């Protein structure tokens, strides 16, 4: 399983199977909304407010 960092708090996030590029998730540590922008290697960016 691939690992990336939350861009807000640098918490190491294990990329769950089935998460797709463009999908918005919450950081399990700080709760920030983050979006997967690249799958390999995984990279997240802050997503802002969910619409």
Secondary structure, 3 states (H helix, E strand, C coil): CCEEECCCCCCEEECCCCCCCCCEEECCCCCCEEEEEEECCEEEEECCCCC
